[in-house]
């Protein structure tokens, strides 16, 4: 969709302009500015599917960033890139690291639940119903946490929790 692509480019360009203004006006150290610049460049690369470039930038941002809250978003984005590449175990590791620094990160909880649900579905296809139920229970635990933090963001997860009877567990 050409219109959608133009909108994405507009959003990316707007983010870059706003980020540049913030970097010039907000009183932060040189190291913090450098970390944010790498983070911003990682997001730009990720948005166009250049995952290797995104990871290089995120790793450098993570090396420089000392604030746990800011670092949680870097780790979360590394997890996103890993998940996009099908590296689910590695993605989970980064989501857990992000949650360790920022337990109020509903998107990391949601993405963890999505991977657990995927593994539950895979176990069903392999005929292992006991394992699938264990994965679905884990997905439910993460989705309940995500929903409690952001009740209006995860309607499909809420519906799944209701339909499967896992909401009240």
SEVOMAR-673036 format. One record per atom (N, C-alpha, C, O, CB): residue in three letters; atom name; x, y, z. Coordinates in steps of 0.2 Angstrom, whole numbers, plus 5000, padded with zeros to 4 digits. Last residue first. Glycine has a CB too. Example, Ala and Ser with C-alpha at 12.3 -4.5 7.8 and 13.67 -1.06 7.14 Angstrom:
2
   res   atom      x      y      z
   SER      N   5064   4989   5035
   SER     CA   5068   4995   5036
   SER      C   5064   5000   5039
   SER      O   5067   5006   5040
   SER     CB   5070   4997   5029
   ALA      N   5066   4972   5039
   ALA     CA   5062   4978   5039
   ALA      C   5066   4984   5039
   ALA      O   5071   4983   5042
   ALA     CB   5057   4978   5045
end
This chain:
169
   res   atom      x      y      z
   UNK      N   4959   4910   5184
   UNK     CA   4964   4906   5187
   UNK      C   4968   4910   5192
   UNK      O   4972   4907   5195
   UNK     CB   4968   4902   5182
   UNK      N   4950   4918   5176
   UNK     CA   4950   4918   5183
   UNK      C   4955   4914   5187
   UNK      O   4954   4914   5193
   UNK     CB   4943   4916   5185
   UNK      N   4955   4915   5163
   UNK     CA   4955   4922   5165
   UNK      C   4955   4922   5173
   UNK      O   4958   4926   5176
   UNK     CB   4949   4926   5163
   UNK      N   4953   4903   5157
   UNK     CA   4959   4904   5161
   UNK      C   4959   4911   5164
   UNK      O   4964   4913   5168
   UNK     CB   4965   4904   5156
   UNK      N   4943   4899   5148
   UNK     CA   4942   4898   5156
   UNK      C   4948   4900   5160
   UNK      O   4949   4897   5166
   UNK     CB   4940   4891   5157
   UNK      N   4944   4901   5135
   UNK     CA   4948   4895   5138
   UNK      C   4947   4894   5145
   UNK      O   4949   4889   5148
   UNK     CB   4955   4895   5136
   UNK      N   4937   4913   5134
   UNK     CA   4935   4907   5130
   UNK      C   4938   4901   5133
   UNK      O   4935   4895   5134
   UNK     CB   4937   4908   5123
   UNK      N   4946   4922   5142
   UNK     CA   4939   4920   5144
   UNK      C   4936   4914   5141
   UNK      O   4934   4910   5144
   UNK     CB   4934   4926   5141
   UNK      N   4958   4921   5135
   UNK     CA   4958   4920   5142
   UNK      C   4951   4918   5144
   UNK      O   4950   4913   5148
   UNK     CB   4961   4925   5146
   UNK      N   4954   4926   5123
   UNK     CA   4956   4919   5123
   UNK      C   4956   4917   5130
   UNK      O   4954   4911   5132
   UNK     CB   4963   4919   5120
   UNK      N   4950   4939   5126
   UNK     CA   4945   4935   5124
   UNK      C   4947   4927   5124
   UNK      O   4943   4923   5126
   UNK     CB   4943   4936   5116
   UNK      N   4962   4944   5130
   UNK     CA   4957   4944   5135
   UNK      C   4952   4939   5133
   UNK      O   4949   4935   5137
   UNK     CB   4954   4951   5136
   UNK      N   4969   4944   5118
   UNK     CA   4971   4940   5123
   UNK      C   4966   4939   5129
   UNK      O   4965   4933   5131
   UNK     CB   4978   4943   5127
   UNK      N   4961   4953   5111
   UNK     CA   4961   4946   5109
   UNK      C   4964   4941   5114
   UNK      O   4961   4936   5115
   UNK     CB   4966   4945   5102
   UNK      N   4964   4965   5119
   UNK     CA   4957   4962   5118
   UNK      C   4957   4955   5116
   UNK      O   4954   4951   5119
   UNK     CB   4953   4966   5114
   UNK      N   4975   4973   5124
   UNK     CA   4976   4965   5123
   UNK      C   4969   4962   5123
   UNK      O   4968   4957   5126
   UNK     CB   4980   4962   5127
   UNK      N   4973   4986   5129
   UNK     CA   4978   4984   5123
   UNK      C   4977   4977   5120
   UNK      O   4980   4976   5115
   UNK     CB   4985   4986   5125
   UNK      N   4966   4989   5140
   UNK     CA   4963   4990   5133
   UNK      C   4967   4988   5127
   UNK      O   4965   4989   5121
   UNK     CB   4961   4997   5132
   UNK      N   4974   4986   5151
   UNK     CA   4968   4983   5150
   UNK      C   4965   4984   5143
   UNK      O   4961   4979   5141
   UNK     CB   4963   4985   5155
   UNK      N   4989   4985   5155
   UNK     CA   4986   4988   5149
   UNK      C   4979   4985   5147
   UNK      O   4979   4982   5142
   UNK     CB   4991   4989   5143
   UNK      N   4991   4977   5166
   UNK     CA   4995   4983   5165
   UNK      C   4992   4988   5160
   UNK      O   4992   4994   5160
   UNK     CB   5002   4981   5164
   UNK      N   4982   4966   5165
   UNK     CA   4982   4970   5171
   UNK      C   4985   4977   5170
   UNK      O   4983   4982   5173
   UNK     CB   4984   4966   5177
   UNK      N   4987   4961   5153
   UNK     CA   4980   4964   5153
   UNK      C   4980   4968   5159
   UNK      O   4976   4974   5159
   UNK     CB   4975   4959   5153
   UNK      N   4999   4956   5157
   UNK     CA   4999   4961   5152
   UNK      C   4993   4965   5152
   UNK      O   4992   4971   5152
   UNK     CB   5001   4958   5145
   UNK      N   4995   4946   5166
   UNK     CA   4999   4952   5168
   UNK      C   4999   4958   5163
   UNK      O   4998   4963   5166
   UNK     CB   5007   4949   5169
   UNK      N   4988   4938   5157
   UNK     CA   4985   4941   5163
   UNK      C   4989   4947   5166
   UNK      O   4986   4952   5167
   UNK     CB   4983   4936   5169
   UNK      N   4999   4934   5149
   UNK     CA   4993   4938   5146
   UNK      C   4989   4941   5152
   UNK      O   4987   4947   5151
   UNK     CB   4989   4934   5142
   UNK      N   5006   4926   5158
   UNK     CA   5009   4932   5155
   UNK      C   5004   4936   5152
   UNK      O   5004   4943   5153
   UNK     CB   5014   4930   5149
   UNK      N   4997   4915   5160
   UNK     CA   5000   4919   5166
   UNK      C   5002   4926   5163
   UNK      O   5001   4931   5166
   UNK     CB   5005   4915   5169
   UNK      N   4994   4911   5147
   UNK     CA   4989   4914   5151
   UNK      C   4992   4918   5157
   UNK      O   4989   4924   5158
   UNK     CB   4984   4909   5154
   UNK      N   5006   4905   5144
   UNK     CA   5004   4910   5140
   UNK      C   4999   4914   5144
   UNK      O   4999   4920   5144
   UNK     CB   5001   4908   5134
   UNK      N   5006   4894   5154
   UNK     CA   5011   4900   5154
   UNK      C   5009   4906   5150
   UNK      O   5010   4911   5153
   UNK     CB   5018   4897   5152
   UNK      N   4995   4887   5149
   UNK     CA   4995   4890   5155
   UNK      C   5000   4895   5157
   UNK      O   4998   4900   5160
   UNK     CB   4995   4884   5161
   UNK      N   5000   4883   5137
   UNK     CA   4995   4888   5137
   UNK      C   4994   4891   5144
   UNK      O   4992   4897   5144
   UNK     CB   4988   4884   5135
   UNK      N   5011   4875   5141
   UNK     CA   5012   4881   5137
   UNK      C   5007   4886   5137
   UNK      O   5008   4892   5138
   UNK     CB   5014   4879   5130
   UNK      N   5002   4865   5147
   UNK     CA   5007   4868   5151
   UNK      C   5009   4875   5148
   UNK      O   5010   4880   5151
   UNK     CB   5014   4864   5152
   UNK      N   4995   4860   5136
   UNK     CA   4992   4864   5141
   UNK      C   4996   4867   5146
   UNK      O   4995   4873   5148
   UNK     CB   4988   4858   5145
   UNK      N   5006   4854   5128
   UNK     CA   5002   4860   5126
   UNK      C   4999   4864   5131
   UNK      O   4999   4870   5131
   UNK     CB   4997   4858   5120
   UNK      N   5009   4844   5136
   UNK     CA   5014   4849   5135
   UNK      C   5011   4855   5133
   UNK      O   5012   4861   5135
   UNK     CB   5020   4847   5131
   UNK      N   4998   4836   5134
   UNK     CA   5000   4838   5141
   UNK      C   5005   4844   5141
   UNK      O   5004   4849   5145
   UNK     CB   5003   4832   5145
   UNK      N   4997   4834   5121
   UNK     CA   4992   4838   5124
   UNK      C   4994   4840   5131
   UNK      O   4992   4846   5133
   UNK     CB   4985   4834   5124
   UNK      N   5006   4831   5108
   UNK     CA   5007   4831   5115
   UNK      C   5003   4836   5119
   UNK      O   5005   4842   5120
   UNK     CB   5015   4833   5116
   UNK      N   5005   4831   5094
   UNK     CA   5001   4826   5098
   UNK      C   5002   4826   5105
   UNK      O   5000   4821   5109
   UNK     CB   5002   4819   5095
   UNK      N   5010   4841   5087
   UNK     CA   5015   4835   5088
   UNK      C   5011   4830   5092
   UNK      O   5014   4824   5094
   UNK     CB   5021   4837   5092
   UNK      N   5000   4850   5088
   UNK     CA   5002   4847   5081
   UNK      C   5006   4841   5082
   UNK      O   5006   4837   5078
   UNK     CB   5005   4852   5077
   UNK      N   5002   4854   5101
   UNK     CA   4996   4850   5099
   UNK      C   4997   4847   5092
   UNK      O   4995   4841   5091
   UNK     CB   4990   4855   5098
   UNK      N   5014   4860   5101
   UNK     CA   5014   4854   5105
   UNK      C   5008   4850   5103
   UNK      O   5008   4844   5102
   UNK     CB   5014   4855   5112
   UNK      N   5011   4871   5094
   UNK     CA   5015   4867   5091
   UNK      C   5015   4860   5094
   UNK      O   5015   4855   5091
   UNK     CB   5023   4869   5091
   UNK      N   5003   4878   5103
   UNK     CA   5000   4875   5097
   UNK      C   5004   4870   5093
   UNK      O   5002   4865   5091
   UNK     CB   4999   4881   5092
   UNK      N   5013   4880   5113
   UNK     CA   5007   4876   5114
   UNK      C   5004   4873   5108
   UNK      O   5002   4867   5108
   UNK     CB   5002   4880   5119
   UNK      N   5021   4889   5106
   UNK     CA   5023   4883   5108
   UNK      C   5018   4878   5110
   UNK      O   5019   4872   5109
   UNK     CB   5028   4884   5113
   UNK      N   5011   4900   5105
   UNK     CA   5014   4897   5099
   UNK      C   5017   4890   5100
   UNK      O   5016   4885   5097
   UNK     CB   5019   4901   5095
   UNK      N   5011   4903   5118
   UNK     CA   5005   4901   5115
   UNK      C   5007   4897   5108
   UNK      O   5004   4892   5107
   UNK     CB   5000   4906   5113
   UNK      N   5024   4908   5120
   UNK     CA   5021   4902   5124
   UNK      C   5015   4899   5121
   UNK      O   5015   4893   5120
   UNK     CB   5019   4904   5131
   UNK      N   5023   4919   5112
   UNK     CA   5028   4913   5110
   UNK      C   5026   4907   5114
   UNK      O   5026   4902   5111
   UNK     CB   5035   4915   5112
   UNK      N   5013   4926   5118
   UNK     CA   5013   4924   5111
   UNK      C   5017   4918   5109
   UNK      O   5015   4914   5106
   UNK     CB   5014   4930   5106
   UNK      N   5019   4929   5130
   UNK     CA   5013   4925   5130
   UNK      C   5012   4922   5123
   UNK      O   5010   4916   5122
   UNK     CB   5007   4929   5132
   UNK      N   5029   4938   5126
   UNK     CA   5031   4931   5129
   UNK      C   5025   4927   5129
   UNK      O   5026   4921   5127
   UNK     CB   5033   4933   5137
   UNK      N   5022   4948   5121
   UNK     CA   5026   4944   5117
   UNK      C   5028   4938   5119
   UNK      O   5029   4933   5116
   UNK     CB   5032   4949   5114
   UNK      N   5016   4952   5134
   UNK     CA   5012   4950   5128
   UNK      C   5016   4946   5123
   UNK      O   5014   4940   5121
   UNK     CB   5009   4956   5125
   UNK      N   5027   4956   5141
   UNK     CA   5023   4951   5143
   UNK      C   5019   4948   5138
   UNK      O   5018   4942   5137
   UNK     CB   5019   4954   5149
   UNK      N   5031   4967   5132
   UNK     CA   5036   4961   5133
   UNK      C   5032   4955   5136
   UNK      O   5033   4949   5134
   UNK     CB   5042   4963   5138
   UNK      N   5021   4975   5134
   UNK     CA   5022   4973   5127
   UNK      C   5027   4967   5128
   UNK      O   5026   4962   5124
   UNK     CB   5025   4978   5123
   UNK      N   5021   4979   5147
   UNK     CA   5016   4975   5145
   UNK      C   5017   4972   5138
   UNK      O   5015   4966   5137
   UNK     CB   5009   4978   5145
   UNK      N   5031   4982   5159
   UNK     CA   5032   4982   5151
   UNK      C   5027   4977   5148
   UNK      O   5029   4972   5146
   UNK     CB   5040   4981   5149
   UNK      N   5035   4983   5172
   UNK     CA   5028   4986   5170
   UNK      C   5029   4987   5162
   UNK      O   5027   4992   5160
   UNK     CB   5027   4992   5173
   UNK      N   5047   4979   5176
   UNK     CA   5042   4974   5176
   UNK      C   5035   4976   5173
   UNK      O   5030   4972   5172
   UNK     CB   5041   4972   5183
   UNK      N   5061   4982   5170
   UNK     CA   5055   4986   5170
   UNK      C   5049   4981   5170
   UNK      O   5047   4979   5165
   UNK     CB   5055   4990   5164
   UNK      N   5072   4973   5172
   UNK     CA   5073   4980   5173
   UNK      C   5067   4984   5173
   UNK      O   5067   4990   5176
   UNK     CB   5078   4982   5167
   UNK      N   5065   4961   5169
   UNK     CA   5069   4961   5175
   UNK      C   5071   4969   5177
   UNK      O   5072   4970   5183
   UNK     CB   5076   4957   5174
   UNK      N   5060   4963   5156
   UNK     CA   5056   4963   5162
   UNK      C   5059   4964   5169
   UNK      O   5056   4966   5173
   UNK     CB   5051   4957   5162
   UNK      N   5072   4962   5149
   UNK     CA   5069   4968   5149
   UNK      C   5064   4969   5155
   UNK      O   5064   4974   5158
   UNK     CB   5065   4969   5142
   UNK      N   5075   4948   5152
   UNK     CA   5080   4954   5154
   UNK      C   5076   4960   5154
   UNK      O   5077   4964   5159
   UNK     CB   5086   4954   5149
   UNK      N   5064   4943   5145
   UNK     CA   5065   4942   5152
   UNK      C   5070   4947   5155
   UNK      O   5069   4950   5161
   UNK     CB   5067   4935   5154
   UNK      N   5067   4947   5132
   UNK     CA   5060   4949   5135
   UNK      C   5061   4949   5143
   UNK      O   5059   4953   5146
   UNK     CB   5054   4945   5133
   UNK      N   5078   4939   5130
   UNK     CA   5079   4947   5130
   UNK      C   5072   4950   5133
   UNK      O   5073   4955   5137
   UNK     CB   5080   4949   5123
   UNK      N   5073   4926   5131
   UNK     CA   5079   4928   5135
   UNK      C   5079   4936   5136
   UNK      O   5080   4939   5141
   UNK     CB   5085   4926   5133
   UNK      N   5064   4926   5120
   UNK     CA   5062   4926   5127
   UNK      C   5067   4928   5132
   UNK      O   5066   4932   5137
   UNK     CB   5060   4918   5129
   UNK      N   5073   4927   5110
   UNK     CA   5069   4932   5111
   UNK      C   5066   4932   5118
   UNK      O   5066   4937   5121
   UNK     CB   5063   4932   5106
   UNK      N   5079   4914   5111
   UNK     CA   5083   4920   5112
   UNK      C   5079   4926   5113
   UNK      O   5080   4931   5117
   UNK     CB   5088   4922   5106
   UNK      N   5068   4907   5108
   UNK     CA   5071   4906   5114
   UNK      C   5076   4912   5116
   UNK      O   5076   4914   5121
   UNK     CB   5076   4899   5114
   UNK      N   5065   4911   5094
   UNK     CA   5060   4912   5100
   UNK      C   5064   4911   5107
   UNK      O   5062   4915   5111
   UNK     CB   5055   4907   5100
   UNK      N   5070   4916   5081
   UNK     CA   5074   4914   5087
   UNK      C   5070   4915   5093
   UNK      O   5071   4920   5097
   UNK     CB   5081   4918   5087
   UNK      N   5063   4922   5070
   UNK     CA   5061   4915   5072
   UNK      C   5066   4912   5078
   UNK      O   5065   4906   5080
   UNK     CB   5062   4910   5066
   UNK      N   5065   4935   5068
   UNK     CA   5070   4930   5065
   UNK      C   5068   4923   5066
   UNK      O   5072   4918   5064
   UNK     CB   5077   4932   5066
   UNK      N   5057   4941   5077
   UNK     CA   5055   4941   5069
   UNK      C   5060   4937   5065
   UNK      O   5058   4935   5060
   UNK     CB   5057   4949   5067
   UNK      N   5063   4938   5089
   UNK     CA   5057   4934   5087
   UNK      C   5055   4935   5080
   UNK      O   5053   4930   5077
   UNK     CB   5051   4937   5091
   UNK      N   5074   4946   5087
   UNK     CA   5075   4939   5088
   UNK      C   5069   4935   5086
   UNK      O   5069   4930   5082
   UNK     CB   5078   4937   5095
   UNK      N   5068   4959   5087
   UNK     CA   5071   4957   5081
   UNK      C   5073   4949   5081
   UNK      O   5072   4946   5076
   UNK     CB   5078   4960   5081
   UNK      N   5062   4958   5100
   UNK     CA   5058   4959   5094
   UNK      C   5061   4956   5088
   UNK      O   5059   4953   5084
   UNK     CB   5055   4966   5093
   UNK      N   5074   4958   5108
   UNK     CA   5069   4953   5108
   UNK      C   5065   4953   5102
   UNK      O   5063   4947   5099
   UNK     CB   5065   4953   5114
   UNK      N   5078   4971   5105
   UNK     CA   5082   4966   5103
   UNK      C   5078   4959   5103
   UNK      O   5079   4955   5098
   UNK     CB   5088   4965   5108
   UNK      N   5067   4978   5112
   UNK     CA   5068   4978   5104
   UNK      C   5073   4973   5102
   UNK      O   5072   4970   5096
   UNK     CB   5071   4985   5102
   UNK      N   5070   4975   5125
   UNK     CA   5064   4973   5122
   UNK      C   5065   4973   5114
   UNK      O   5062   4968   5111
   UNK     CB   5058   4977   5124
   UNK      N   5083   4981   5127
   UNK     CA   5082   4974   5127
   UNK      C   5076   4971   5124
   UNK      O   5076   4966   5120
   UNK     CB   5083   4971   5134
   UNK      N   5078   4994   5126
   UNK     CA   5083   4992   5121
   UNK      C   5083   4984   5121
   UNK      O   5083   4981   5115
   UNK     CB   5090   4994   5123
   UNK      N   5069   4995   5136
   UNK     CA   5067   4996   5130
   UNK      C   5072   4993   5124
   UNK      O   5070   4991   5119
   UNK     CB   5065   5003   5128
   UNK      N   5078   4993   5147
   UNK     CA   5073   4988   5146
   UNK      C   5070   4989   5139
   UNK      O   5068   4984   5136
   UNK     CB   5067   4989   5151
   UNK      N   5086   5005   5147
   UNK     CA   5089   4999   5145
   UNK      C   5084   4993   5143
   UNK      O   5085   4989   5139
   UNK     CB   5094   4996   5150
   UNK      N   5077   5014   5153
   UNK     CA   5079   5015   5146
   UNK      C   5082   5008   5143
   UNK      O   5081   5006   5137
   UNK     CB   5084   5020   5145
   UNK      N   5077   5008   5166
   UNK     CA   5071   5009   5162
   UNK      C   5073   5009   5155
   UNK      O   5069   5006   5151
   UNK     CB   5067   5015   5165
   UNK      N   5091   5008   5170
   UNK     CA   5088   5002   5169
   UNK      C   5081   5002   5165
   UNK      O   5080   4998   5161
   UNK     CB   5086   4999   5176
   UNK      N   5104   5017   5162
   UNK     CA   5097   5018   5165
   UNK      C   5093   5012   5164
   UNK      O   5092   5010   5159
   UNK     CB   5093   5024   5163
   UNK      N   5115   5015   5154
   UNK     CA   5115   5013   5161
   UNK      C   5109   5014   5165
   UNK      O   5108   5010   5170
   UNK     CB   5120   5018   5165
   UNK      N   5120   5012   5138
   UNK     CA   5115   5014   5142
   UNK      C   5115   5011   5149
   UNK      O   5116   5005   5150
   UNK     CB   5108   5012   5139
   UNK      N   5131   5005   5131
   UNK     CA   5131   5012   5133
   UNK      C   5126   5014   5139
   UNK      O   5128   5018   5143
   UNK     CB   5131   5017   5128
   UNK      N   5126   4993   5127
   UNK     CA   5133   4993   5131
   UNK      C   5133   5000   5134
   UNK      O   5137   5001   5139
   UNK     CB   5138   4992   5125
   UNK      N   5114   4996   5121
   UNK     CA   5114   4992   5127
   UNK      C   5121   4993   5131
   UNK      O   5121   4993   5137
   UNK     CB   5112   4985   5126
   UNK      N   5119   5002   5109
   UNK     CA   5115   5006   5114
   UNK      C   5115   5003   5121
   UNK      O   5115   5006   5126
   UNK     CB   5108   5007   5111
   UNK      N   5125   4991   5104
   UNK     CA   5130   4996   5106
   UNK      C   5126   5001   5111
   UNK      O   5129   5003   5116
   UNK     CB   5132   5001   5100
   UNK      N   5114   4983   5102
   UNK     CA   5119   4980   5106
   UNK      C   5124   4986   5108
   UNK      O   5126   4986   5114
   UNK     CB   5124   4975   5102
   UNK      N   5107   4991   5093
   UNK     CA   5104   4990   5099
   UNK      C   5110   4987   5104
   UNK      O   5110   4989   5110
   UNK     CB   5099   4985   5099
   UNK      N   5116   4991   5081
   UNK     CA   5114   4997   5085
   UNK      C   5112   4996   5092
   UNK      O   5114   4999   5097
   UNK     CB   5109   5001   5081
   UNK      N   5115   4977   5078
   UNK     CA   5122   4981   5079
   UNK      C   5121   4987   5083
   UNK      O   5124   4989   5088
   UNK     CB   5126   4982   5073
   UNK      N   5102   4976   5076
   UNK     CA   5105   4972   5082
   UNK      C   5112   4976   5083
   UNK      O   5113   4977   5089
   UNK     CB   5106   4965   5080
   UNK      N   5100   4983   5064
   UNK     CA   5096   4985   5070
   UNK      C   5100   4982   5076
   UNK      O   5101   4986   5081
   UNK     CB   5089   4983   5070
   UNK      N   5108   4976   5055
   UNK     CA   5110   4983   5057
   UNK      C   5106   4985   5063
   UNK      O   5109   4988   5068
   UNK     CB   5108   4988   5051
   UNK      N   5100   4964   5055
   UNK     CA   5107   4964   5057
   UNK      C   5110   4971   5059
   UNK      O   5113   4972   5064
   UNK     CB   5112   4961   5052
   UNK      N   5088   4969   5050
   UNK     CA   5089   4967   5057
   UNK      C   5096   4966   5059
   UNK      O   5097   4967   5065
   UNK     CB   5085   4960   5057
   UNK      N   5080   4979   5041
   UNK     CA   5087   4978   5042
   UNK      C   5089   4975   5049
   UNK      O   5092   4979   5053
   UNK     CB   5091   4984   5040
   UNK      N   5067   4982   5041
   UNK     CA   5069   4975   5040
   UNK      C   5076   4974   5040
   UNK      O   5078   4968   5038
   UNK     CB   5065   4973   5034
   UNK      N   5064   4995   5043
   UNK     CA   5064   4993   5036
   UNK      C   5067   4986   5035
   UNK      O   5068   4984   5030
   UNK     CB   5069   4998   5033
   UNK      N   5064   4996   5057
   UNK     CA   5057   4997   5054
   UNK      C   5058   4996   5046
   UNK      O   5052   4995   5043
   UNK     CB   5056   5005   5055
   UNK      N   5077   4993   5060
   UNK     CA   5072   4988   5062
   UNK      C   5066   4989   5058
   UNK      O   5063   4985   5055
   UNK     CB   5070   4987   5069
   UNK      N   5083   5005   5057
   UNK     CA   5085   4999   5054
   UNK      C   5079   4994   5054
   UNK      O   5078   4991   5050
   UNK     CB   5092   4997   5056
   UNK      N   5076   5013   5067
   UNK     CA   5076   5015   5060
   UNK      C   5077   5009   5056
   UNK      O   5074   5007   5051
   UNK     CB   5080   5021   5058
   UNK      N   5081   5007   5079
   UNK     CA   5074   5007   5077
   UNK      C   5072   5009   5070
   UNK      O   5068   5006   5067
   UNK     CB   5070   5012   5082
   UNK      N   5094   5010   5078
   UNK     CA   5092   5003   5078
   UNK      C   5085   5003   5076
   UNK      O   5083   4998   5072
   UNK     CB   5093   5000   5085
   UNK      N   5094   5024   5079
   UNK     CA   5097   5021   5073
   UNK      C   5094   5013   5072
   UNK      O   5093   5011   5067
   UNK     CB   5104   5021   5072
   UNK      N   5090   5025   5092
   UNK     CA   5086   5028   5087
   UNK      C   5088   5024   5080
   UNK      O   5083   5023   5076
   UNK     CB   5087   5035   5087
   UNK      N   5101   5019   5099
   UNK     CA   5094   5016   5099
   UNK      C   5090   5018   5094
   UNK      O   5086   5014   5090
   UNK     CB   5091   5018   5106
   UNK      N   5111   5027   5095
   UNK     CA   5111   5020   5093
   UNK      C   5105   5017   5093
   UNK      O   5103   5013   5089
   UNK     CB   5117   5016   5097
   UNK      N   5106   5039   5102
   UNK     CA   5107   5039   5095
   UNK      C   5108   5032   5092
   UNK      O   5105   5030   5087
   UNK     CB   5114   5043   5093
   UNK      N   5106   5034   5115
   UNK     CA   5100   5036   5112
   UNK      C   5100   5036   5104
   UNK      O   5096   5033   5101
   UNK     CB   5097   5042   5115
   UNK      N   5120   5033   5117
   UNK     CA   5116   5027   5118
   UNK      C   5109   5028   5114
   UNK      O   5107   5024   5111
   UNK     CB   5115   5026   5125
   UNK      N   5123   5047   5116
   UNK     CA   5126   5042   5111
   UNK      C   5122   5035   5111
   UNK      O   5120   5033   5106
   UNK     CB   5133   5040   5113
   UNK      N   5117   5053   5126
   UNK     CA   5115   5055   5120
   UNK      C   5118   5049   5114
   UNK      O   5114   5048   5110
   UNK     CB   5118   5061   5118
   UNK      N   5124   5046   5137
   UNK     CA   5116   5045   5136
   UNK      C   5114   5047   5129
   UNK      O   5110   5043   5126
   UNK     CB   5113   5049   5141
   UNK      N   5137   5051   5135
   UNK     CA   5135   5044   5134
   UNK      C   5128   5043   5133
   UNK      O   5126   5038   5129
   UNK     CB   5138   5041   5141
   UNK      N   5135   5065   5137
   UNK     CA   5137   5063   5130
   UNK      C   5135   5055   5129
   UNK      O   5133   5053   5124
   UNK     CB   5144   5064   5129
   UNK      N   5120   5067   5147
   UNK     CA   5127   5066   5146
   UNK      C   5128   5064   5139
   UNK      O   5124   5062   5135
   UNK     CB   5130   5061   5151
   UNK      N   5107   5080   5145
   UNK     CA   5109   5073   5146
   UNK      C   5117   5072   5145
   UNK      O   5120   5077   5141
   UNK     CB   5105   5068   5142
   UNK      N   5095   5091   5144
   UNK     CA   5102   5090   5148
   UNK      C   5103   5083   5149
   UNK      O   5101   5080   5155
   UNK     CB   5102   5095   5154
   UNK      N   5088   5092   5129
   UNK     CA   5087   5089   5135
   UNK      C   5094   5089   5138
   UNK      O   5098   5086   5135
   UNK     CB   5083   5083   5135
   UNK      N   5091   5097   5116
   UNK     CA   5089   5102   5121
   UNK      C   5088   5099   5128
   UNK      O   5089   5103   5133
   UNK     CB   5082   5104   5119
   UNK      N   5096   5088   5107
   UNK     CA   5100   5094   5108
   UNK      C   5097   5099   5114
   UNK      O   5101   5103   5116
   UNK     CB   5099   5098   5101
   UNK      N   5088   5077   5109
   UNK     CA   5095   5076   5110
   UNK      C   5099   5083   5111
   UNK      O   5104   5083   5115
   UNK     CB   5098   5072   5105
   UNK      N   5076   5083   5104
   UNK     CA   5077   5081   5111
   UNK      C   5084   5080   5113
   UNK      O   5086   5082   5119
   UNK     CB   5073   5075   5113
   UNK      N   5079   5084   5091
   UNK     CA   5077   5090   5095
   UNK      C   5078   5089   5102
   UNK      O   5082   5093   5106
   UNK     CB   5070   5093   5093
   UNK      N   5080   5071   5087
   UNK     CA   5086   5075   5087
   UNK      C   5085   5082   5091
   UNK      O   5090   5084   5094
   UNK     CB   5087   5077   5079
   UNK      N   5067   5066   5090
   UNK     CA   5073   5063   5094
   UNK      C   5079   5068   5093
   UNK      O   5082   5069   5098
   UNK     CB   5075   5056   5091
   UNK      N   5060   5073   5080
   UNK     CA   5059   5074   5087
   UNK      C   5064   5072   5092
   UNK      O   5067   5075   5096
   UNK     CB   5052   5071   5089
   UNK      N   5066   5068   5069
   UNK     CA   5066   5075   5070
   UNK      C   5065   5076   5077
   UNK      O   5069   5080   5080
   UNK     CB   5061   5079   5066
   UNK      N   5062   5054   5070
   UNK     CA   5069   5056   5070
   UNK      C   5070   5063   5071
   UNK      O   5075   5065   5075
   UNK     CB   5072   5054   5063
   UNK      N   5048   5055   5070
   UNK     CA   5052   5052   5076
   UNK      C   5059   5054   5076
   UNK      O   5062   5057   5081
   UNK     CB   5052   5044   5077
   UNK      N   5047   5059   5057
   UNK     CA   5044   5063   5063
   UNK      C   5048   5061   5069
   UNK      O   5050   5065   5073
   UNK     CB   5037   5063   5064
   UNK      N   5051   5048   5050
   UNK     CA   5055   5055   5049
   UNK      C   5053   5059   5055
   UNK      O   5057   5063   5058
   UNK     CB   5053   5058   5043
   UNK      N   5042   5038   5054
   UNK     CA   5049   5037   5055
   UNK      C   5053   5044   5055
   UNK      O   5057   5046   5059
   UNK     CB   5052   5033   5050
   UNK      N   5030   5044   5049
   UNK     CA   5031   5043   5056
   UNK      C   5038   5042   5058
   UNK      O   5041   5045   5063
   UNK     CB   5027   5037   5058
   UNK      N   5033   5045   5036
   UNK     CA   5032   5051   5039
   UNK      C   5033   5050   5047
   UNK      O   5036   5054   5050
   UNK     CB   5024   5053   5038
   UNK      N   5034   5031   5033
   UNK     CA   5040   5035   5032
   UNK      C   5039   5042   5036
   UNK      O   5044   5045   5039
   UNK     CB   5041   5037   5025
   UNK      N   5021   5027   5035
   UNK     CA   5027   5024   5039
   UNK      C   5033   5029   5039
   UNK      O   5036   5030   5044
   UNK     CB   5028   5017   5037
   UNK      N   5015   5035   5025
   UNK     CA   5013   5036   5032
   UNK      C   5019   5034   5037
   UNK      O   5021   5037   5042
   UNK     CB   5006   5033   5034
   UNK      N   5020   5028   5014
   UNK     CA   5021   5035   5015
   UNK      C   5020   5037   5022
   UNK      O   5024   5041   5025
   UNK     CB   5017   5040   5010
   UNK      N   5014   5016   5016
   UNK     CA   5022   5017   5016
   UNK      C   5024   5024   5017
   UNK      O   5028   5025   5021
   UNK     CB   5025   5014   5010
   UNK      N   5001   5019   5014
   UNK     CA   5003   5016   5021
   UNK      C   5011   5017   5022
   UNK      O   5013   5019   5027
   UNK     CB   5001   5009   5022
   UNK      N   5001   5022   5001
   UNK     CA   4999   5027   5006
   UNK      C   5001   5025   5013
   UNK      O   5004   5029   5017
   UNK     CB   4991   5028   5006
   UNK      N   5004   5010   4995
   UNK     CA   5009   5016   4994
   UNK      C   5007   5021   5000
   UNK      O   5012   5024   5002
   UNK     CB   5008   5019   4988
   UNK      N   5004   4994   5000
   UNK     CA   5000   5000   5000
   UNK      C   5004   5006   5000
   UNK      O   5008   5008   5005
   UNK     CB   4995   5000   5006
end
